[in-house]
């Protein structure tokens, strides 16, 4: 029976969530849990019918009086909704009419759909049909469905994770390799507009055979971009072969790329295939391509043009079908002007250029990356550390000349060396603590020397400059700068700072900041 607005006002949805939690904690198999939860939600909301749709198939059904008619519609609707579900999806409702049948008249009502969301993954959709309801009632029901969808998503994801753990091979001491679960080392992390644009470019370029040139500073994730191109393309089942061109002298680089025949040079006791042959039908990733010699550039140009080569010491042409992805942090245009890089090779490589942004250009991703690395290194070290907002502010304020690679190393050191469960500002490695305040976008990027012996000694601190006071000054300055950048819009400022609007409001009150007065 549909409930009135008054019934909803008196209903305690906390009890509903607690009941769902009890069902999830039961010993039932996943199919039984889904069926029981759907039955409970359908009865609670007075629904006529409903379903849980996972991968286009029914995982559970709630059979109300009109289910026979609603069944096909819910399957189609559930699949349509599932195709559009993302990790940011929210519950929706729209009005519809179940057609008249010989057993009953037509029924007006609303179809409610809530995404079932795991961590950074959309798992499925819960669909319910309710008779005609008021907007107040539907809003309350959608709120409940949203919470239940999150519960179910995490439950399903955890269940799959447990099965993966069971399937892992045992290590020598009988313990399973837990560090391999839940973390994809080839995964690009970031929700900033800059990273979303890069991911869209990678998806567009993945399906072609064209050469892709990945550009960006050291540590920005060019190898991850190359692996993403390989995985998203039609060669994903073939080999992904990588070679750092700057790591080898010229004579060894040629042998690594093209292979050599037996007796080609001293020490060549047997024939050896090169990276081009190994990557045949797959992808060859040439990192630091801007550092190879002019002589090697000529040989590489021929392979890119003709797709054939000879092994060192050989004369038989070898033809290969290889997708080339190159990467460099060198200014190739300047290298061409100076005669250090061949112009014809530049144009062969620069077919589809994709620039990976520095960490300074996507500061809003830093909290996400810190959380990702923190979970990873917590797992590897058997810890459960968290990071304080003050420590996070210090991390966000640093310029990260080493980009994501430096951030990853920083988080690992914090996890290993932290002396308490909450990572405090003093636990952040020294180069970050010495970082100057966050500069505005037009400022010259700041980079600290890598060698600690080269870091100049800081000036003596005033007696009143205690660590808590210094942290508070930095925090207040960051808040003011973020508000100035966003024209006083607090939600955008909070996003830049990597905190919630509520946390920003607390800091505004704490430091007596009036957004209207700082513009």
N, C-alpha and C positions, 0 to 999 in steps of 0.2 A: 504494500500500500504506500503510495507516495506520501512523503512527509511535508508538512506545512512549514512556513518560515518560522513559526513559533516553535515547532518541534526542533528545527535546526538550532535555534537560539539556545534551547535547553540541552541539546545533545552534547556530550563530552567526547570530542574526537580523540582526546588523549587515550581514552579507554579502547578506542578502535585500534590505534597504533600499538598499544600494549598487547591486544589480542593477536594482531598480525605478528608481533615479535614472538609471542608464545608459540604460534603455529610454526614459524621458521625454526625455532629452537627445538622442535619436536624431532623424533627419530624417523619421521616419514621420508620416503624418497622424494626427490625434487618434483616429480609429476604429482605426487600426492599433496605436497606443500602448495603447489600452484593451484590445484583444484580446490583445496580447502580454503585458501585465501580468496580466490575468486568467488566461491560460494558465500563466504562470510561477507565480502564487500557488496555483492549483489543483494543479499538479504538486508544488509544494513541500509543501503541506499534505496531500497525498494525498486530495484531494476527489473525489467521484464526479461532481459537476456544479456549475455556477455561472453567474452572470450579473452584468453591470453594468446597472442600471436607471436611466435618466435620463428624467424626465418621463413615466413610465409605459410606456416602450418599451425594448426591449433595445438597448443600445449595444454589448454584447459578450456572447459566450457561451463557456463552457467545457464541451465535450462529453465527459463521462465515460461509463462503461458504462450508467449509469442515467438519462442526460439525457433520453431520450425521455419518461419518466414525470415527471421533475422539472420539465420545461420549463413546463407550464401552472401548476404550483404556484409556481414561482419568479416568474413574471410577476405572479400575484396577490399573493404575499407581498411582492414588491419594491414594488408600488404601495401596498400597505397600510403598509409601513414608510416609504415616501417621504412619504406623507401626514402621518405623525407626526414626521418628521425636523425638528429645529431645530438651531441653531448649537451647542446644548449637548448634543446627542444623543451617546450612547456605543454601542459595539458590543454586540450581544446574541446570545444563543444559546438555542435551545430544542430539546428532543428531539421527534422525529417518526418516522414509519414510512412508507417508500415501499411502496405496496401491491404485492402479488404479481401477476406477469404470466406469460404463457405462456413467456417467455424466461428468467425468473429468479424466485427466491423473494422474499418481502418482505425489506426491508432496514431495520434500525433505525439511526438516526443522529441527527445534530444539524444544524440549519440555523443557520448563522452569518451575521449581517448587520452590516455596518459602514457608517455614514454617510460619504458623500464630501462633505467640508466645505471650502468656500472661506472667504475673509475675510468674516465676518458673513453668510454665505449657505450654505444647504444645497443641494448640487448634485444629489445622487442617492444610490444605495445599491448596495453590492456584496454579493451573496448567494452563499453556498457551502453545499453539502451534504457533510458528512463522515460516514463510517460511525461506529459507536459508539466514543466516545472517553472517556477519563477526564477529571475536572474539571481536573486539572493541565494536560493537553494542550489542552483547550478554552480555558483562561485564557491560555495562551501564544499560541495561534493568534489569539485576539481582540485581544491586544496588538499583534501584527504587523499584523492587518487595520486596526486603528485608525490606526497610523502610515501605512500605505499609503493609507488613505482621505483623510488630510490631504494627502499628496503629490498624489494625483489631483485633489482639489478645487482646490488652488492651481494645478495645471497647467491644468485646464479653465478656471478663471477667468482665468488669464493669457492663454490662447489666445483666449478671447472678447475680452479687452481689446485684444489685438493687432489683431484684426479691426476693432474699433471705431476704433482709431487709424488704420488704413488707410483707413477710410471717412470720416474727418474732412476737411473742406475745408482747403486750404492757405491760410495767411496770406500777406500781401503779400510777406514775405521768404522764402516757400517752406517755412516751418516750420509744423508742425501745432499746433493748439491743445491742448496736452497738459493744461492746467489744467482743461479741461472733462471729463476722463476720471477716473472713480473717485470723484468727489465730487458728492453730490446736495445742493444748497443748501437744498432743502426738507425734508431728512431730519432727524428728531428723534433725538438721540443720548442714550443713557442706559439703564443697566440697574438703577438703584436701584428699590426698591419704590415710591417716590413717582412716578417716571416711568412705571413699568409700569402703575400704577393710572390715570395720565392717558391713556396710550395705549389702555388697555382702554375707558375712557370715550369717547375719540374714535371708536373702532371701533363702539361701540354707537350713538353718536349720528349717525354718518355716513349711515346708510341712511334717516334720516327727513327730513322737510321742516321740522321744528321749528327755531325760532330758537335759536342757541347763543350764550351769552355767555361769552367767555374772560376770566378774571380773573387778575391776578398783577402782580408788580412789573415795572417797566420792564426790558427785556432778558431776560425769561424765555422768550421764544420764542412769543409769542401768534400772530404771523403764521404761524410754522411750524405751529402747531396748526390754524389756519384752513385752510392749504393741505392739511394731512393730512385734515381733514374733507372737503374738496372732492374730493381724489383717491380717497378710500375710498368716496365716495358714488356714486349713479347719475347725477350730473351731471358726472362727471370729464371727459367729452369736450366739455363746454361751457365757456364763458368763466369765468375766475376774475378778478374785478375788485376792486381794493382802493382805499380812500380813507382818508387820515389826516384825520379831522375837525378835529383841533386845528391843522392846518397852514394853514387858510384862514380869512379873515374871513367873517362871516355871509353877506354878499351874494354872495360868490364860492362859498361852500359850497352855497348853494341852487342856483346855476346848475350846479355840478359834479354835484350829485345828480340834479336833475330836467331839466337841459338848458334851452335858451332858444330862443325864436323870433327870427327876423330882426327887428331894430329894437326889441327888447325894452328895450334900454338903450344908452347911448352905447358904441360899439365892437362892438355885436352886428351885424356886417355879414352874417352868414349864420346859418341855423338850426344848432343844435348839440345833439346827443343827450347826455343825462346818463348818469351811471354806472348808474342803474336800467335804462335802456333797453339799454345796452351789455351788461349782465349778464343780460338776459332769457333764461330757460331754464337759467341758470347760477347762480353764487354771487357775492354781493356782500359783501365784508369791510369793515366800518366800524370802523376802528381809532380809539382814543381817543374813544369815544362819550360818555364822561362829561364831555367838555369843551365840548359844543355848547350854544348858548344856549337859553333857555326858548322863544323864538319858533320856533326851528328844531325843537325837540323836538315842538311841536304838529304841524308839517308832517310830520315823520317818523312820528309816531304814526298819522296818517291813512293813510299809505302801508302801514304794517305791518298796519293793520286792514282796509283795503279793497283793497290791492294795485293801486290806481290813483292817478294824479297828473296834473298839467298842467305843461307846460313853463313856465318864466318868460316872461310876456308872451303866453301861449297860453290857450285856453279849452277845447280838446278833451281829454277824459279819455283817458289812455293806460294800458292794462292790461298788467301784466307778471307773469311767473311767476319769482320770484327767491328763492333760498335766502339768508336773512340770517344772517351771522355777525358778531357785534360783539365788541369787546374794550375793556378799560379797566383802568387801574391806580388809578382813583379809588374811594374807599369810597362806593359808590352809596347804601347804606342811610343813611349820615350825610348825604349830599347831599340825600336825600329829606326827612330830618328838618329840614334847614336851609332847605328850599324851593328849592334850586338845581337839583333834578332832579324831573321829574314822576313821581308815584307810578304813574300808569296806564302810562306808557312803561316804567318800571322793570319792571312785571309782564309787559309785552309782550316785553321783552328777556330777562328772567330765567326763561325757560322751561326751558332745559337749561344750567345754569351749570357750568363746568369751571374749576377753579383750577389754574394752573400753578405748581409749587413754585419757590421761590427756590433759587439755587445753594447757599445756606447749609443748606438743608433736604435736599440730596442731594449731600453732599460726596464720597460714594463714586463719583459720576459724573465728578468733576473730572479724574482721571487719564485716563479714556476720552476726555473732551472735549479735553484737552490733546493726546493722541495723534492725534485726528482732525484738529484744527487744525494740528498740527505737520506731518502728512503733506501737508495741503493747501497750506500756505505754503512748505514745502520744494519742492513741485512747481512752484509759481508763481515761486519765486525761484531755481530750479535748484540747490538745496542738498540736503544729506543730514544735517541736524543731529539730534542726540538730546539728551535732557534728563537731567541727573544726578538721583539720588534726593534729594540735598540741595535742589536747586532745586525739584523736584516737591513736597517737603515744605513749602517756603515758599509755593508756589502754593496748595496744599491748605489751609494755615493761614489764608489771607487771607479776609476776609468777603465780598468781591465785591458791593459795593452796586450795581454795574451789571450783575450777574449774567452770563449767558452772553455777552452782547454785549461786556462789559468783558473777559472772559476771552479772547475771540477777538482783540480788539485787543492784549491783552497778549502773546499768543503770536505774533502777527504782528510786533510790535516786537522780541521776542526773536530771531526768525528773521532779521530784517533787520539787527539791530545786534550779533548774537553775533560774537565775535572768534575763536572756536575751534569745533571740531566737536561738542563736548559743552557744552550750555548749563549754566553754573555758577550758583550763587546770586547772584553779583555781576552776572550778565547779566539777572536778573529785574528788570523796571522798578521804580523807586524806591518808588512807593506800596505795592507788595507787600512789599518789603523792610522798610518801616516798619510793616507790619501787626502788630497785637498778637497774642499767642498765641491759638490756637483756643479759643473759649469753649465752655463746656458748653451743652447745648440750652436751659436755662432762663435763660441770660444775655441781657442786652439786646444786640441786634445792633449791631455796630460799623460805622461808615461813615466813610471818609476823605473830606475835601473833594476835589472834582474839580479845582479850580485849584491848581496846584503852589505858587503864590505864597501861598496861604492855609495851607499845611502848616506847623505850627510847627516851629522848628528843634529837632532832637533834642538831648537833654542830652548833655554831653561824656561820652565813653566812658572807663571806667577803663583803665589801661595794659594790664591783662591781658585786656581784652575784645577779643581779636582776632576777625576774621571767622570763621575756622574754629571757634574756641571758642564764639562766639555761635550758630553754626549747630548745633553739637553739643548745646548746651543746649536749643535749640528742638526738635531731633530727639528728645532724650531725654524732654522734657516731653510731646511728642505721643504717644510710645509709652506712657508711663505713663497719660495721659488715656484713650487708646483701650482699654487693658486694664481700667481702672476702669469704663468704660462697658459693657464686655462681660463683666464678672464674671470676668476672667482668662482667658476663652476666646480662645486665641491665633489661631485661624483667623478668628474674627469681627473681632478687633482688626486683623489683617492686611488684611482686606477694607476696613475703615474707613480705614486708612492708605493704601490703594491699592498695597500691596506684597504679595509672596507670603509664605506662612508661613515659608519658608526665609529670606527676607530679614529677616523679623521676628526669627527665632531668632538671626540674626547680630547684630542690634542689641541684643537682650537680653544676649547675651554681651559685646558691646562696651561697654555701659554698666553691666554688672553688675546688671541688673534681675531680681529674682525675682518672677514674677507672683503667687505665693502670699502675698508679704509686702506687696503694695501694696493689697490689698482691705480 
